[in-house]
Structure formats: structure tokens, C-alpha cells
Amino acid sequence: MKRSRDRAASELFAALYPRLAGWCRRLVDDDETAHEIASEAFTRLWARWTSVDEPRGFLYVTAANLVRDHWRKLERERRAMRRATTEAAVRPHPEQADPSVRLLVQSLPERLRVPILLHYYADMPIREVSALTGRKEGTVKADLHAARELLRVHLRRSLDHTP
């Protein structure tokens, strides 16, 4: 029994780790951090191995949460650096913030961010996002639409304020 469970875990790791780590890499833009996040997601899965019905979904949702935590940490570090350099002659105005899509996705509410990450960054079909998040397909579509609209507005606003 234990041997078959270990074998299933090993096969799952071999099948999903490269894609999960690649997905994380696109989100955090750093190989080492991406592998740390993917490894942590698997570690958390192993800790709950017998109680998780959908391991793939668990991995991606856990990784999405770890990516969010990473982004928050980076933002805290950026704010600390800005505070530390207040004596600099020229300070960027808040409206000149980086309009990168990754930062904009980070700013979305979790209800909208998770479907965006799963659908667009993990290439999961809406049906699968629906199953993993426990939301109806129509709700996932509506959330994706709302997220795209928010991203469009934020991106346009960011670009309009650039010199």
C-alpha cells in the first residue's frame, strides 16, 4: 500500500513538476524562486497526500498563493527601498508606477487573480479552472472578463501617465 502510494507520488512529481516550475518561472521571473515555490507546493501536497482529491489543482492553487506571497514580499522590499532613498533628488510619482502586467495581476483581488493565473498562465481551460476553484464555468468566465477589464483600465491609466 505505502509502496504504491509512494510510486503514485513519484509519478505525479515527474509528470507535473516541470510544468509547475515553468509556470512559476513565468510569474516570478527567477529560476531559483520558481523552483522553491514549486517544491514548496509539492511539500505541502505530500503533507496532505491522503486528503487531497485533486493533486494538480491543489498544486497550482498552492503555487498561486506562494507566488502572491512572493510578490507581496517584493513589494514590501520595494517600499522599504523607496523609503530608504527619500533623500534622492528625483522621486517617481505613484502614477508612474511600473505598468507591467505581472504587477497589475498581483493587484487584482484573489477572486479574480486565481482564475487569471490558472487560465492564462497555466493554460488551463475554463472547465478545469471551474473544477479547481469550485466555481461554475459561467462565474469563471465572468471573473476572467472582470479581471481583463480591470487590467485594461489599470494598464491604460499607467500608460497615460507616462511622459
Accessible surface in RSA format (square Angstrom, percent):
REM  Atomic radii and reference values for relative SASA: ProtOr
REM  Chains: A
REM  Algorithm: Lee & Richards
REM  Probe-radius: 1.40
REM  Slices: 20
REM RES _ NUM      All-atoms   Total-Side   Main-Chain    Non-polar    All polar
REM                ABS   REL    ABS   REL    ABS   REL    ABS   REL    ABS   REL
RES MET A   1   185.95  96.3 139.95  92.6  46.00 109.5 116.88  99.4  69.07  91.5
RES LYS A   2   134.71  65.7 130.64  80.2   4.07   9.7 101.41  91.3  33.31  35.5
RES ARG A   3   204.37  85.8 198.40 101.1   5.97  14.2  78.52 107.3 125.85  76.3
RES SER A   4    69.33  58.6  60.02  80.1   9.31  21.5  49.65 105.7  19.68  27.6
RES ARG A   5    89.61  37.6  84.74  43.2   4.87  11.6  25.99  35.5  63.62  38.6
RES ASP A   6    71.75  50.3  66.27  66.0   5.49  13.0  27.56  64.9  44.19  44.1
RES ARG A   7   163.97  68.8 157.89  80.5   6.09  14.5  49.48  67.6 114.49  69.4
RES ALA A   8    46.25  42.5  39.84  61.5   6.41  14.6  42.67  60.1   3.58   9.5
RES ALA A   9    18.14  16.7  18.08  27.9   0.07   0.2  18.14  25.6   0.00   0.0
RES SER A  10    71.49  60.4  61.69  82.3   9.80  22.6  31.21  66.5  40.28  56.4
RES GLU A  11    97.65  56.1  91.39  69.1   6.26  14.9  45.11  87.2  52.55  42.9
RES LEU A  12    34.71  19.3  30.42  21.8   4.30  10.8  34.07  23.9   0.65   1.7
RES PHE A  13    82.66  41.4  82.66  51.2   0.00   0.0  82.66  50.1   0.00   0.0
RES ALA A  14    72.50  66.7  50.82  78.4  21.68  49.3  58.46  82.3  14.04  37.2
RES ALA A  15    72.68  66.8  42.29  65.3  30.39  69.1  52.36  73.7  20.32  53.8
RES LEU A  16    22.81  12.7  22.78  16.3   0.03   0.1  22.78  16.0   0.03   0.1
RES TYR A  17    32.20  15.0  32.20  18.3   0.00   0.0  26.27  19.7   5.93   7.3
RES PRO A  18    87.89  64.1  73.37  66.9  14.53  52.8  79.46  65.6   8.44  52.4
RES ARG A  19   115.75  48.6 104.79  53.4  10.96  26.1  54.19  74.1  61.56  37.3
RES LEU A  20     0.21   0.1   0.21   0.2   0.00   0.0   0.21   0.1   0.00   0.0
RES ALA A  21     5.35   4.9   4.23   6.5   1.12   2.5   4.60   6.5   0.75   2.0
RES GLY A  22    28.57  35.2   0.00   N/A  28.57  35.2  26.88  73.8   1.70   3.8
RES TRP A  23     1.15   0.5   0.97   0.5   0.18   0.4   0.97   0.5   0.18   0.3
RES CYS A  24     0.00   0.0   0.00   0.0   0.00   0.0   0.00   0.0   0.00   0.0
RES ARG A  25    85.98  36.1  85.94  43.8   0.04   0.1  25.68  35.1  60.30  36.5
RES ARG A  26   130.97  55.0 108.80  55.5  22.17  52.8  66.97  91.5  64.00  38.8
RES LEU A  27     0.31   0.2   0.26   0.2   0.05   0.1   0.31   0.2   0.00   0.0
RES VAL A  28     6.60   4.3   0.00   0.0   6.60  15.9   0.01   0.0   6.60  17.9
RES ASP A  29    88.28  61.8  70.12  69.8  18.17  43.0   7.65  18.0  80.63  80.4
RES ASP A  30    60.21  42.2  57.51  57.2   2.70   6.4  18.38  43.3  41.83  41.7
RES ASP A  31    85.25  59.7  81.99  81.6   3.26   7.7  25.86  60.9  59.39  59.2
RES GLU A  32   123.14  70.7 115.27  87.2   7.87  18.7  44.56  86.2  78.58  64.2
RES THR A  33    23.44  16.7  23.40  23.7   0.04   0.1   5.80   7.8  17.64  26.7
RES ALA A  34     0.64   0.6   0.64   1.0   0.00   0.0   0.64   0.9   0.00   0.0
RES HIS A  35    86.34  47.2  85.94  59.7   0.40   1.0  55.97  57.7  30.37  35.3
RES GLU A  36   101.23  58.1  91.71  69.4   9.52  22.7  44.03  85.2  57.20  46.7
RES ILE A  37    13.38   7.6  11.70   8.7   1.67   4.0  13.38   9.6   0.00   0.0
RES ALA A  38     0.00   0.0   0.00   0.0   0.00   0.0   0.00   0.0   0.00   0.0
RES SER A  39    49.73  42.0  46.90  62.6   2.83   6.5  30.81  65.6  18.93  26.5
RES GLU A  40    63.58  36.5  61.49  46.5   2.09   5.0  19.78  38.3  43.80  35.8
RES ALA A  41     0.00   0.0   0.00   0.0   0.00   0.0   0.00   0.0   0.00   0.0
RES PHE A  42     3.06   1.5   3.06   1.9   0.00   0.0   3.06   1.9   0.00   0.0
RES THR A  43    76.84  54.7  75.38  76.4   1.45   3.5  52.46  70.5  24.38  36.9
RES ARG A  44    91.06  38.2  89.80  45.8   1.25   3.0  19.42  26.5  71.63  43.4
RES LEU A  45     0.00   0.0   0.00   0.0   0.00   0.0   0.00   0.0   0.00   0.0
RES TRP A  46    92.81  37.2  77.15  37.3  15.66  36.8  58.14  31.0  34.67  56.2
RES ALA A  47    84.70  77.9  39.60  61.1  45.11 102.6  53.07  74.7  31.64  83.8
RES ARG A  48   113.76  47.8 108.66  55.4   5.11  12.2  35.03  47.9  78.73  47.7
RES TRP A  49    51.23  20.6  42.21  20.4   9.02  21.2  36.75  19.6  14.47  23.5
RES THR A  50   114.84  81.7  76.36  77.4  38.47  91.7  53.40  71.7  61.44  92.9
RES SER A  51    86.46  73.1  55.46  74.0  31.00  71.4  51.13 108.9  35.33  49.5
RES VAL A  52    28.45  18.7  10.57   9.6  17.88  43.1  13.90  12.1  14.55  39.5
RES ASP A  53   146.47 102.6 112.68 112.2  33.79  79.9  38.41  90.4 108.05 107.8
RES GLU A  54    87.92  50.5  84.73  64.1   3.20   7.6  34.68  67.1  53.25  43.5
RES PRO A  55    32.16  23.4  32.16  29.3   0.00   0.0  32.16  26.6   0.00   0.0
RES ARG A  56    45.26  19.0  45.00  22.9   0.26   0.6  26.60  36.3  18.66  11.3
RES GLY A  57     2.65   3.3   0.00   N/A   2.65   3.3   2.65   7.3   0.00   0.0
RES PHE A  58    49.22  24.6  39.77  24.6   9.46  24.6  46.72  28.3   2.51   7.2
RES LEU A  59     0.24   0.1   0.24   0.2   0.00   0.0   0.24   0.2   0.00   0.0
RES TYR A  60     0.51   0.2   0.51   0.3   0.00   0.0   0.27   0.2   0.25   0.3
RES VAL A  61    44.73  29.4  44.73  40.5   0.00   0.0  44.73  38.9   0.00   0.0
RES THR A  62    14.06  10.0  11.84  12.0   2.23   5.3   6.36   8.5   7.71  11.7
RES ALA A  63     0.00   0.0   0.00   0.0   0.00   0.0   0.00   0.0   0.00   0.0
RES ALA A  64     1.95   1.8   0.67   1.0   1.28   2.9   0.94   1.3   1.01   2.7
RES ASN A  65    41.53  28.6  41.37  40.0   0.16   0.4   9.36  22.5  32.17  31.1
RES LEU A  66    21.23  11.8  18.35  13.1   2.89   7.3  18.35  12.9   2.89   7.8
RES VAL A  67     0.00   0.0   0.00   0.0   0.00   0.0   0.00   0.0   0.00   0.0
RES ARG A  68    33.85  14.2  33.80  17.2   0.04   0.1   3.00   4.1  30.85  18.7
RES ASP A  69    63.42  44.4  59.26  59.0   4.16   9.8  27.65  65.1  35.77  35.7
RES HIS A  70    33.57  18.3  28.09  19.5   5.49  14.0  22.53  23.2  11.05  12.9
RES TRP A  71     3.25   1.3   2.98   1.4   0.27   0.6   3.25   1.7   0.00   0.0
RES ARG A  72   120.78  50.7 118.51  60.4   2.28   5.4  35.49  48.5  85.29  51.7
RES LYS A  73   107.47  52.4 107.44  65.9   0.04   0.1  56.57  50.9  50.91  54.2
RES LEU A  74    48.71  27.1  48.33  34.6   0.37   0.9  48.33  33.9   0.37   1.0
RES GLU A  75    44.02  25.3  44.02  33.3   0.00   0.0  20.26  39.2  23.75  19.4
RES ARG A  76   126.45  53.1 123.15  62.8   3.30   7.9  54.59  74.6  71.86  43.6
RES GLU A  77    78.08  44.8  74.41  56.3   3.67   8.7  42.76  82.7  35.32  28.8
RES ARG A  78    83.11  34.9  79.80  40.7   3.31   7.9  52.89  72.3  30.22  18.3
RES ARG A  79   101.47  42.6 100.34  51.2   1.12   2.7  35.70  48.8  65.77  39.9
RES ALA A  80    45.38  41.7  40.87  63.1   4.51  10.3  42.02  59.2   3.36   8.9
RES MET A  81   123.25  63.8 122.85  81.3   0.40   0.9  92.53  78.7  30.72  40.7
RES ARG A  82    94.10  39.5  92.08  46.9   2.02   4.8  38.00  51.9  56.10  34.0
RES ARG A  83   153.38  64.4 143.10  72.9  10.28  24.5  70.75  96.7  82.63  50.1
RES ALA A  84    65.97  60.7  40.00  61.7  25.97  59.1  51.97  73.2  13.99  37.1
RES THR A  85    60.60  43.1  59.39  60.2   1.21   2.9  45.41  61.0  15.20  23.0
RES THR A  86    71.42  50.8  55.58  56.3  15.84  37.8  32.85  44.1  38.57  58.3
RES GLU A  87   143.71  82.5 109.32  82.7  34.39  81.9  75.46 146.0  68.25  55.7
RES ALA A  88    49.62  45.6  32.01  49.4  17.61  40.1  42.60  60.0   7.03  18.6
RES ALA A  89   108.26  99.5  61.28  94.6  46.98 106.9  72.00 101.4  36.26  96.1
RES VAL A  90   131.00  86.2 111.69 101.1  19.32  46.5 114.33  99.3  16.67  45.2
RES ARG A  91   113.68  47.7 102.59  52.3  11.08  26.4  38.13  52.1  75.54  45.8
RES PRO A  92    90.20  65.7  71.60  65.3  18.59  67.6  76.33  63.0  13.87  86.2
RES HIS A  93   105.49  57.7 103.21  71.7   2.28   5.8  57.63  59.4  47.86  55.7
RES PRO A  94   118.05  86.0  97.14  88.5  20.92  76.0 109.77  90.6   8.28  51.5
RES GLU A  95    85.77  49.2  71.50  54.1  14.27  34.0  34.05  65.9  51.72  42.2
RES GLN A  96    73.47  41.1  52.68  38.5  20.79  49.5  11.24  23.9  62.23  47.2
RES ALA A  97    59.83  55.0  48.16  74.3  11.67  26.6  59.20  83.4   0.63   1.7
RES ASP A  98    81.69  57.2  63.48  63.2  18.21  43.1  29.57  69.6  52.12  52.0
RES PRO A  99    34.16  24.9  32.72  29.8   1.44   5.2  32.72  27.0   1.44   9.0
RES SER A 100    44.09  37.3  32.93  43.9  11.16  25.7  40.71  86.7   3.38   4.7
RES VAL A 101    76.39  50.3  73.05  66.1   3.33   8.0  73.05  63.5   3.33   9.0
RES ARG A 102    69.70  29.3  66.98  34.1   2.72   6.5  12.55  17.2  57.15  34.6
RES LEU A 103    43.56  24.3  37.92  27.1   5.63  14.2  38.03  26.7   5.53  14.9
RES LEU A 104    18.37  10.2  18.37  13.1   0.00   0.0  18.37  12.9   0.00   0.0
RES VAL A 105     0.46   0.3   0.46   0.4   0.00   0.0   0.46   0.4   0.00   0.0
RES GLN A 106    27.94  15.6  20.28  14.8   7.65  18.2   8.47  18.0  19.47  14.8
RES SER A 107    75.18  63.5  40.42  53.9  34.76  80.1  47.95 102.1  27.23  38.2
RES LEU A 108     4.99   2.8   1.44   1.0   3.55   8.9   2.27   1.6   2.72   7.3
RES PRO A 109    69.22  50.4  57.69  52.6  11.53  41.9  69.12  57.1   0.10   0.6
RES GLU A 110    84.23  48.4  77.13  58.3   7.10  16.9  26.08  50.4  58.16  47.5
RES ARG A 111   127.61  53.6 122.12  62.3   5.48  13.1  59.32  81.1  68.28  41.4
RES LEU A 112     3.36   1.9   3.36   2.4   0.00   0.0   3.36   2.4   0.00   0.0
RES ARG A 113    12.93   5.4  12.93   6.6   0.00   0.0   0.00   0.0  12.93   7.8
RES VAL A 114    11.29   7.4  11.29  10.2   0.00   0.0  11.29   9.8   0.00   0.0
RES PRO A 115     0.00   0.0   0.00   0.0   0.00   0.0   0.00   0.0   0.00   0.0
RES ILE A 116     4.90   2.8   4.90   3.6   0.00   0.0   4.90   3.5   0.00   0.0
RES LEU A 117     0.47   0.3   0.47   0.3   0.00   0.0   0.47   0.3   0.00   0.0
RES LEU A 118     0.00   0.0   0.00   0.0   0.00   0.0   0.00   0.0   0.00   0.0
RES HIS A 119    41.77  22.8  37.31  25.9   4.45  11.4  18.36  18.9  23.41  27.2
RES TYR A 120    99.70  46.5  79.31  45.1  20.39  53.1  70.00  52.6  29.71  36.6
RES TYR A 121    39.46  18.4  38.92  22.1   0.55   1.4  30.26  22.7   9.20  11.3
RES ALA A 122     1.73   1.6   0.00   0.0   1.73   3.9   1.73   2.4   0.00   0.0
RES ASP A 123    95.05  66.6  73.49  73.1  21.56  51.0  23.47  55.2  71.58  71.4
RES MET A 124     1.95   1.0   0.00   0.0   1.95   4.7   1.13   1.0   0.83   1.1
RES PRO A 125    57.72  42.1  49.62  45.2   8.10  29.5  57.47  47.4   0.25   1.6
RES ILE A 126    41.60  23.7  37.86  28.2   3.74   9.0  37.86  27.3   3.74  10.2
RES ARG A 127   157.02  65.9 154.00  78.5   3.02   7.2  59.96  81.9  97.06  58.8
RES GLU A 128    45.80  26.3  42.81  32.4   3.00   7.1  21.94  42.4  23.86  19.5
RES VAL A 129     0.00   0.0   0.00   0.0   0.00   0.0   0.00   0.0   0.00   0.0
RES SER A 130    14.10  11.9  12.76  17.0   1.35   3.1   0.93   2.0  13.17  18.5
RES ALA A 131    80.62  74.1  47.92  73.9  32.70  74.4  59.54  83.8  21.08  55.8
RES LEU A 132    32.53  18.1   5.80   4.1  26.73  67.2   8.30   5.8  24.23  65.2
RES THR A 133    36.11  25.7   4.78   4.8  31.33  74.7  13.37  18.0  22.74  34.4
RES GLY A 134    71.72  88.4   0.00   N/A  71.72  88.4  36.24  99.5  35.48  79.5
RES ARG A 135    61.73  25.9  52.16  26.6   9.57  22.8  23.17  31.7  38.57  23.4
RES LYS A 136   167.42  81.7 158.40  97.2   9.02  21.5 107.92  97.1  59.50  63.4
RES GLU A 137    77.55  44.5  73.25  55.4   4.30  10.2  21.22  41.0  56.33  46.0
RES GLY A 138    48.68  60.0   0.00   N/A  48.68  60.0  36.61 100.5  12.07  27.0
RES THR A 139    60.52  43.0  54.79  55.5   5.73  13.6  35.26  47.4  25.26  38.2
RES VAL A 140     0.00   0.0   0.00   0.0   0.00   0.0   0.00   0.0   0.00   0.0
RES LYS A 141   110.45  53.9 106.10  65.1   4.35  10.4  54.47  49.0  55.98  59.6
RES ALA A 142    58.74  54.0  47.47  73.3  11.28  25.7  55.22  77.8   3.53   9.3
RES ASP A 143     5.98   4.2   5.94   5.9   0.04   0.1   0.04   0.1   5.94   5.9
RES LEU A 144     2.08   1.2   2.08   1.5   0.00   0.0   2.08   1.5   0.00   0.0
RES HIS A 145    99.61  54.4  99.61  69.2   0.00   0.0  65.50  67.5  34.11  39.7
RES ALA A 146    36.46  33.5  31.09  48.0   5.36  12.2  35.59  50.1   0.87   2.3
RES ALA A 147     0.00   0.0   0.00   0.0   0.00   0.0   0.00   0.0   0.00   0.0
RES ARG A 148    85.96  36.1  82.83  42.2   3.13   7.5  35.00  47.8  50.96  30.9
RES GLU A 149    66.92  38.4  66.82  50.5   0.10   0.2  28.88  55.9  38.03  31.1
RES LEU A 150    66.64  37.1  65.86  47.1   0.78   2.0  66.51  46.7   0.13   0.4
RES LEU A 151    24.32  13.5  23.82  17.0   0.50   1.3  24.24  17.0   0.08   0.2
RES ARG A 152   106.18  44.6  99.35  50.6   6.83  16.3  38.53  52.7  67.64  41.0
RES VAL A 153    68.25  44.9  65.72  59.5   2.53   6.1  67.15  58.3   1.10   3.0
RES HIS A 154    54.99  30.1  53.83  37.4   1.16   3.0  32.38  33.4  22.61  26.3
RES LEU A 155    56.81  31.6  56.81  40.6   0.00   0.0  56.81  39.9   0.00   0.0
RES ARG A 156   135.75  57.0 131.21  66.9   4.54  10.8  52.16  71.3  83.59  50.7
RES ARG A 157   121.23  50.9 117.15  59.7   4.08   9.7  50.58  69.1  70.65  42.8
RES SER A 158    17.86  15.1  15.53  20.7   2.33   5.4   2.63   5.6  15.23  21.3
RES LEU A 159    96.86  53.9  85.83  61.4  11.02  27.7  86.19  60.5  10.66  28.7
RES ASP A 160   106.94  74.9  74.45  74.1  32.49  76.8  27.26  64.2  79.68  79.5
RES HIS A 161    85.76  46.9  70.35  48.9  15.42  39.4  47.47  48.9  38.30  44.6
RES THR A 162    61.29  43.6  45.43  46.1  15.86  37.8  31.33  42.1  29.95  45.3
RES PRO A 163   159.33 116.1  85.47  77.9  73.86 268.5 125.61 103.7  33.72 209.6
END  Absolute sums over single chains surface
CHAIN  1 A    10049.1       8614.6       1434.4       5623.5       4425.6
END  Absolute sums over all chains
TOTAL         10049.1       8614.6       1434.4       5623.5       4425.6
